[in-house]
Amino acid sequence: MPRQITYLNGEFVPHEKAFVHVDDRGFTFADGIYDFILVHKGCLINEEAHLDRIDYSLGEMQIEWPLSRDDLKTTLREMVRRNELVEGFVYMQFTRGVAPRDHPFPPKDTKPTAVITARHMPFATWEQAAKGVGVLTLPDERWKRCDIKSLAILPNILAREKAVRAGAAEAWMFDEDGFITEGPACNAWIITKDGTVVTRHLDRAILSGVTRRKLRAVLQSQGITLEERKFSVEEAKNAAEAYLTNSPYLVKPVTKIDDTVIGTGQAGPVTLKILKAYRAALEEQCDTRSNQ
Ligand SMILES: Cc1ncc(COP(=O)(O)O)c(C=O)c1O
């Protein structure tokens, strides 16, 4: 495995030498955004959609792009190349930059900080991907702008930790009316007994997941009906099937919600059909290198 190389403000440095100043607003205030792109067969999966979301998050936070979109694309390819990344991911973090600690935005000429790291991670085999996981439901204690991929995700971390300590793989959070919002790092989906797929509509309560966005076309191609609406914890527990989505997991069957077994307790047939179709779409994306 090659030495891990990290991108920091225009330079490629050995990972162990990549340091950010203590006055960086990402460190003092979590004043920044991040994103994560899966790399499969050396290909940056759904790259444009991730860059669109970075653009949205930076815009909502009023942070300038630290480098142009085209330069970022070149840099991501360079990160894949220098880290000899075939299977893994690149993680990007952009903050409002370094300035003496004070709440208001720093002077206009403060440069945003850009960090990109790369990690190797095996692509799941079909058996691993198709294995169901349990989720724990918890109150959603986050802020009211979950549509922004902000660095401030402490409630997500606490929820995930609680889930893991309870023996679940993930958490699903619910709002004050008992409707599921999403997981700390994933979107939540159920399949009703008549085979309709349901996921919460986009609003400020959830992140617009790239996998969620891409899956809409996949569902359509499979002739599966999608309803974008709220669903309660109770409805989820009575669903025929359930799954969650994010960039590393793709489509992950959920076979238990709290103590309730979903369906037969095994990944359901509709979920597996969606997973299969989504994996095939990714392979096609890599083979055609349409996003390279
Ligand atoms: C809160 C939250 N929801 C949903 C997702 C899924 O997003 P994506 O499919 O783009 O990975 C993530 C991913 O990190 C997330 O952090």
The ligand as an SDF file (V2000), in Angstrom:
LIG
                    3D

 16 16  0  0  0  0  0  0  0  0999 V2000
  -27.2010   12.8700    7.7230 C   0  0  0  0  0  0  0  0  0  0  0  0
  -26.9770   12.1120    6.4510 C   0  0  0  0  0  0  0  0  0  0  0  0
  -28.0450   11.6980    5.7450 N   0  0  0  0  0  0  0  0  0  0  0  0
  -27.9060   11.0040    4.5960 C   0  0  0  0  0  0  0  0  0  0  0  0
  -26.6430   10.6700    4.1100 C   0  0  0  0  0  0  0  0  0  0  0  0
  -26.5210    9.8920    2.8240 C   0  0  0  0  0  0  0  0  0  0  0  0
  -25.9310   10.6870    1.8510 O   0  0  0  0  0  0  0  0  0  0  0  0
  -25.1780   10.0580    0.5860 P   0  0  0  0  0  0  0  0  0  0  0  0
  -26.1340    9.1150   -0.0440 O   0  0  0  0  0  0  0  0  0  0  0  0
  -24.8880   11.2410   -0.2460 O   0  0  0  0  0  0  0  0  0  0  0  0
  -23.9470    9.3830    1.1080 O   0  0  0  0  0  0  0  0  0  0  0  0
  -25.5020   11.0920    4.8140 C   0  0  0  0  0  0  0  0  0  0  0  0
  -24.1810   10.7780    4.2940 C   0  0  0  0  0  0  0  0  0  0  0  0
  -23.1800   11.0970    4.8430 O   0  0  0  0  0  0  0  0  0  0  0  0
  -25.6730   11.8330    6.0050 C   0  0  0  0  0  0  0  0  0  0  0  0
  -24.6190   12.2520    6.7050 O   0  0  0  0  0  0  0  0  0  0  0  0
  1  2  1  0
  2  3  1  0
  2 15  2  0
  3  4  2  0
  4  5  1  0
  5  6  1  0
  5 12  2  0
  6  7  1  0
  7  8  1  0
  8  9  2  0
  8 10  1  0
  8 11  1  0
 12 13  1  0
 12 15  1  0
 13 14  2  0
 15 16  1  0
M  END
$$$$
